[in-house]
Amino acid sequence: MAFWTLYKRELSSYFQSVVAYIVLFGSALAQGVAFNWLAQRISEQHYKDQSVLQIFFTWPIFWILLFVQVPLITMRVFSEEFKLGTIEMLLTAPVREWEIVLAKFFGALTFFLILWMPVALDQTALQLFSNPPPPLTWGQFGITALTVALVGAFYTSLGVFTSVLTKNQIISAVLCFAFIIATFFVALQKWGENLDATTLSWIAYVSLIEHFDHAVQGLFDTRPIVYYVSMTCLILLATQRVLLGRRLKG
């Protein structure tokens, strides 16, 4: 019961924030313009090898949006509570630390998924009303959506963790952005020199780029699921321990 109350409070707080509306509008505009431009280019050139969705999720605009969205929507999760002093009310209330952490995490993750709804709606409309329809199966659509959700959960957990470390929202956002960029650049080591097969396999296991390449092709692989779920749980556990330490210290 406490979790649901905290979750609804957290989610509703996003729709009371000017920054959240700016992120929502900016993301929807960027996604719509990019998706429309790609659809027109593919139509004009009669390109049949890949769909708009396949190109969009390997395009720079996707990575830019992903890297910017999460720090902006998570930087206030705990930092604002610390700044306003409302964290004291939460820590003295009859709720557990994990309920607070999960409520804030799922609130931020829900808002993150809302940010990506325009692409889902655009692709669904394109798939249903195009004649002929794009070279895309609903399996590809579903696996891509699952990958977006898993990556979003992982990055959101990073944002929640950095937010619990400081009362300064800017510092929280910068730390989150740095962690996200670090995880992304691991994938780029694939093109390094003198790498053995074991190292390459580990890079492929954690490579965000490869995960999306496989997803947009409709290739289902359980390894990314295990990786993202495990890392998300681990980071949330670390967040819970930090919050517990603050409660005991207070």
C-alpha positions, 0 to 999 in steps of 0.5 A: 500500500505504501509503495503505491501511494509513494509511486502515484505521488512520484509520478504525479510530481513529474506533471507538476514540473516545468522541466518535465514538460520541456523534456516531454515536448522536446522529445516528442518534437525531436522524435516526430521530426526524425521519424517523419524525415526518415519515412519520407526519405525511405519512401522517396528512395524506395528503400526496402531493406530496412524499416524506419524503426530499424534506422531510427534506433541506430541513428545519432538522434536516438542516442542523444535523446536517450543520454539527455532524457534520463539525467534530466528526469532523475536529477530531482528524484532524491536531490529535491527531497534533500534540498527541500527537507521533505526527505525527513518526512519520508525517512521518519514515516512508517515506510521501508527504504526499498519502498521509497527507492522502488516508488521513485524508480518506477515513477521515473521509469514510467515517465521515461516510457511515456517519453518514447510513446510518440515513436511507438504510436508513429510506427504503429500508424505507419505499419497499419496504414501504409500500403505496402507496409514497411518491412517490419514484423510485430516481433521486431517491434516488440523486441525493440520496445522491450530493449528500450524498456530494459535500457531505460530501467538500467539508466533510470536506476543509475539516475536514481542512484546519483540523485541519492548521493547529493542534494545538488540536482546539477551534480546529480545530472552530470554524474548520471550523464557521465555513468551513461556515457561510460557504459556506452563507450565500453561498446566502442572498445570493440574496434580496439586493437589486439583484443582476444575473443574472450574480451570481445565476447564480454564487450558484446555482452554489455554493448548497448549498440549490439543489443539494439542492432539485434533488437531491430532485426527481431533477434531475441536474446536472453543475455541482454535481459539478464544483464540489464535486470541484474545491473538494475537490481544491483544499482537499486540495492546500492541506492537502498543501502545509501538511503538506509545509511542516511536514515541511520545517520539522521 
